Amino acid sequence: EARGISADNTDGGWPDWMTCPITRQLMEDPVFTSDGHTYEREAIAAWLEHHDLSPMTGERLEHLQLTSNRLLRSQICQAQDQICQAQDQICQAQD
């Protein structure tokens, strides 16, 4: 769990673009593959140990190098911060 907020997206709480298409969990270390799709690093690394195809398209990847998606990581952190601030405000209002 990142920042104390549930990373589970089975209830659809996070936008799809913030979740890994393999794990359906909020990404903590998003990376993209040569076809431009983004995944959680650990999940796609495990996939690539046995495949050289994109899990999204089924097409052969040009290369297996993973590149950090820093912009998405920043957006996820910002969304988490906003949720934490909102939760803090709710708790303070209840006191």
C-alpha atoms as an extended CHARMM CRD file, in Angstrom:
* protein
*
        95  EXT
         1         1  GLU       CA              0.0000000000        0.0000000000        0.0000000000  PROA      1               0.0000000000
         2         2  ALA       CA              1.3810000000        3.3260000000       -1.0180000000  PROA      2               0.0000000000
         3         3  ARG       CA              1.0480000000        6.1180000000        1.5320000000  PROA      3               0.0000000000
         4         4  GLY       CA             -1.5110000000        4.1630000000        3.5520000000  PROA      4               0.0000000000
         5         5  ILE       CA             -4.0330000000        4.2290000000        0.7290000000  PROA      5               0.0000000000
         6         6  SER       CA             -5.2690000000        0.9360000000       -0.6510000000  PROA      6               0.0000000000
         7         7  ALA       CA             -3.6520000000        0.0680000000       -3.9700000000  PROA      7               0.0000000000
         8         8  ASP       CA             -6.3230000000       -2.5240000000       -4.7440000000  PROA      8               0.0000000000
         9         9  ASN       CA             -8.3600000000       -1.4480000000       -7.7410000000  PROA      9               0.0000000000
        10        10  THR       CA            -10.8240000000       -4.3230000000       -7.8780000000  PROA      10              0.0000000000
        11        11  ASP       CA            -13.5730000000       -1.9090000000       -6.8590000000  PROA      11              0.0000000000
        12        12  GLY       CA            -12.5810000000        0.5550000000       -9.5850000000  PROA      12              0.0000000000
        13        13  GLY       CA            -11.4280000000        3.2090000000       -7.1160000000  PROA      13              0.0000000000
        14        14  TRP       CA             -8.4380000000        4.3230000000       -9.1990000000  PROA      14              0.0000000000
        15        15  PRO       CA             -8.5540000000        5.4000000000      -12.8500000000  PROA      15              0.0000000000
        16        16  ASP       CA             -7.4740000000        2.6540000000      -15.2440000000  PROA      16              0.0000000000
        17        17  TRP       CA             -4.5270000000        4.7570000000      -16.4520000000  PROA      17              0.0000000000
        18        18  MET       CA             -3.0950000000        4.6520000000      -12.9060000000  PROA      18              0.0000000000
        19        19  THR       CA             -3.3700000000        0.8930000000      -12.5780000000  PROA      19              0.0000000000
        20        20  CYS       CA             -1.2380000000       -1.8560000000      -14.0540000000  PROA      20              0.0000000000
        21        21  PRO       CA             -3.1040000000       -3.8140000000      -16.7270000000  PROA      21              0.0000000000
        22        22  ILE       CA             -1.4410000000       -6.9920000000      -15.4610000000  PROA      22              0.0000000000
        23        23  THR       CA             -2.0760000000       -6.6930000000      -11.7120000000  PROA      23              0.0000000000
        24        24  ARG       CA             -5.0290000000       -4.2500000000      -11.7560000000  PROA      24              0.0000000000
        25        25  GLN       CA             -3.2780000000       -2.5060000000       -8.8370000000  PROA      25              0.0000000000
        26        26  LEU       CA             -2.2480000000        1.1030000000       -8.4360000000  PROA      26              0.0000000000
        27        27  MET       CA              1.2570000000        1.4310000000       -9.8560000000  PROA      27              0.0000000000
        28        28  GLU       CA              4.1030000000        2.4270000000       -7.5540000000  PROA      28              0.0000000000
        29        29  ASP       CA              6.9490000000        2.0680000000      -10.0650000000  PROA      29              0.0000000000
        30        30  PRO       CA              5.3820000000        2.5510000000      -13.5100000000  PROA      30              0.0000000000
        31        31  VAL       CA              7.5090000000        1.7460000000      -16.5480000000  PROA      31              0.0000000000
        32        32  PHE       CA              6.7280000000        1.6100000000      -20.2090000000  PROA      32              0.0000000000
        33        33  THR       CA              7.7470000000       -0.9090000000      -22.8140000000  PROA      33              0.0000000000
        34        34  SER       CA              8.8510000000       -0.3350000000      -26.3940000000  PROA      34              0.0000000000
        35        35  ASP       CA              5.2170000000       -0.3170000000      -27.5830000000  PROA      35              0.0000000000
        36        36  GLY       CA              4.3990000000        2.5850000000      -25.2420000000  PROA      36              0.0000000000
        37        37  HSD       CA              2.1730000000        0.7300000000      -22.7630000000  PROA      37              0.0000000000
        38        38  THR       CA              2.7680000000        1.2760000000      -19.0550000000  PROA      38              0.0000000000
        39        39  TYR       CA              2.9620000000       -1.4240000000      -16.3690000000  PROA      39              0.0000000000
        40        40  GLU       CA              4.1330000000       -1.9010000000      -12.7990000000  PROA      40              0.0000000000
        41        41  ARG       CA              7.8590000000       -2.6710000000      -13.0920000000  PROA      41              0.0000000000
        42        42  GLU       CA              7.7690000000       -5.9080000000      -11.0910000000  PROA      42              0.0000000000
        43        43  ALA       CA              4.7710000000       -7.2750000000      -13.0130000000  PROA      43              0.0000000000
        44        44  ILE       CA              6.0960000000       -6.5740000000      -16.5090000000  PROA      44              0.0000000000
        45        45  ALA       CA              9.5910000000       -7.7710000000      -15.5750000000  PROA      45              0.0000000000
        46        46  ALA       CA              8.0880000000      -11.0980000000      -14.4870000000  PROA      46              0.0000000000
        47        47  TRP       CA              6.0550000000      -11.2560000000      -17.7140000000  PROA      47              0.0000000000
        48        48  LEU       CA              9.1160000000      -10.5520000000      -19.8590000000  PROA      48              0.0000000000
        49        49  GLU       CA             11.0350000000      -13.4150000000      -18.2380000000  PROA      49              0.0000000000
        50        50  HSD       CA              8.8140000000      -15.7730000000      -20.2570000000  PROA      50              0.0000000000
        51        51  HSD       CA              7.4960000000      -13.6470000000      -23.1380000000  PROA      51              0.0000000000
        52        52  ASP       CA              8.7480000000      -11.1870000000      -25.7310000000  PROA      52              0.0000000000
        53        53  LEU       CA              5.2300000000      -10.0780000000      -26.6350000000  PROA      53              0.0000000000
        54        54  SER       CA              3.2480000000       -7.1310000000      -25.3420000000  PROA      54              0.0000000000
        55        55  PRO       CA              0.6190000000       -8.2390000000      -22.8200000000  PROA      55              0.0000000000
        56        56  MET       CA             -1.6560000000       -5.5100000000      -24.2100000000  PROA      56              0.0000000000
        57        57  THR       CA             -1.3770000000       -6.1290000000      -27.9420000000  PROA      57              0.0000000000
        58        58  GLY       CA              0.1810000000       -9.5660000000      -28.3100000000  PROA      58              0.0000000000
        59        59  GLU       CA              2.6990000000       -8.0310000000      -30.7250000000  PROA      59              0.0000000000
        60        60  ARG       CA              6.4190000000       -8.7410000000      -30.4760000000  PROA      60              0.0000000000
        61        61  LEU       CA              8.2270000000       -5.9840000000      -28.5840000000  PROA      61              0.0000000000
        62        62  GLU       CA             11.0810000000       -4.2340000000      -30.4250000000  PROA      62              0.0000000000
        63        63  HSD       CA             13.2370000000       -4.6100000000      -27.3090000000  PROA      63              0.0000000000
        64        64  LEU       CA             12.7650000000       -5.6150000000      -23.6800000000  PROA      64              0.0000000000
        65        65  GLN       CA             14.1820000000       -2.4610000000      -22.0980000000  PROA      65              0.0000000000
        66        66  LEU       CA             11.8940000000       -0.8230000000      -19.5220000000  PROA      66              0.0000000000
        67        67  THR       CA             11.7820000000        2.9440000000      -19.1560000000  PROA      67              0.0000000000
        68        68  SER       CA             10.5420000000        4.7070000000      -16.0240000000  PROA      68              0.0000000000
        69        69  ASN       CA              7.3150000000        6.6150000000      -16.5540000000  PROA      69              0.0000000000
        70        70  ARG       CA              8.1930000000        9.5260000000      -14.2730000000  PROA      70              0.0000000000
        71        71  LEU       CA              5.2510000000       11.6610000000      -15.3430000000  PROA      71              0.0000000000
        72        72  LEU       CA              2.7370000000        8.9730000000      -14.3930000000  PROA      72              0.0000000000
        73        73  ARG       CA              4.5430000000        8.3260000000      -11.1080000000  PROA      73              0.0000000000
        74        74  SER       CA              4.2970000000       12.0280000000      -10.3150000000  PROA      74              0.0000000000
        75        75  GLN       CA              0.5840000000       12.0890000000      -11.1760000000  PROA      75              0.0000000000
        76        76  ILE       CA             -0.0990000000        9.0710000000       -8.9590000000  PROA      76              0.0000000000
        77        77  CYS       CA              1.7880000000       10.6520000000       -6.0470000000  PROA      77              0.0000000000
        78        78  GLN       CA             -0.1360000000       13.8940000000       -6.5080000000  PROA      78              0.0000000000
        79        79  ALA       CA             -3.4770000000       12.0500000000       -6.5050000000  PROA      79              0.0000000000
        80        80  GLN       CA             -2.4900000000       10.1580000000       -3.3580000000  PROA      80              0.0000000000
        81        81  ASP       CA             -1.4860000000       13.4070000000       -1.6490000000  PROA      81              0.0000000000
        82        82  GLN       CA             -4.8350000000       14.9940000000       -2.5330000000  PROA      82              0.0000000000
        83        83  ILE       CA             -6.7180000000       12.0090000000       -1.1050000000  PROA      83              0.0000000000
        84        84  CYS       CA             -4.6530000000       12.1040000000        2.1060000000  PROA      84              0.0000000000
        85        85  GLN       CA             -5.3230000000       15.8340000000        2.4950000000  PROA      85              0.0000000000
        86        86  ALA       CA             -9.0500000000       15.2870000000        1.9760000000  PROA      86              0.0000000000
        87        87  GLN       CA             -9.0680000000       12.4680000000        4.5300000000  PROA      87              0.0000000000
        88        88  ASP       CA             -7.2240000000       14.6870000000        7.0270000000  PROA      88              0.0000000000
        89        89  GLN       CA             -9.7790000000       17.4550000000        6.5360000000  PROA      89              0.0000000000
        90        90  ILE       CA            -12.6380000000       15.0170000000        7.1230000000  PROA      90              0.0000000000
        91        91  CYS       CA            -10.9880000000       13.7200000000       10.3080000000  PROA      91              0.0000000000
        92        92  GLN       CA            -10.3910000000       17.2510000000       11.5690000000  PROA      92              0.0000000000
        93        93  ALA       CA            -13.9920000000       18.2130000000       10.8590000000  PROA      93              0.0000000000
        94        94  GLN       CA            -15.2180000000       15.2200000000       12.8680000000  PROA      94              0.0000000000
        95        95  ASP       CA            -13.1360000000       16.1310000000       15.9390000000  PROA      95              0.0000000000
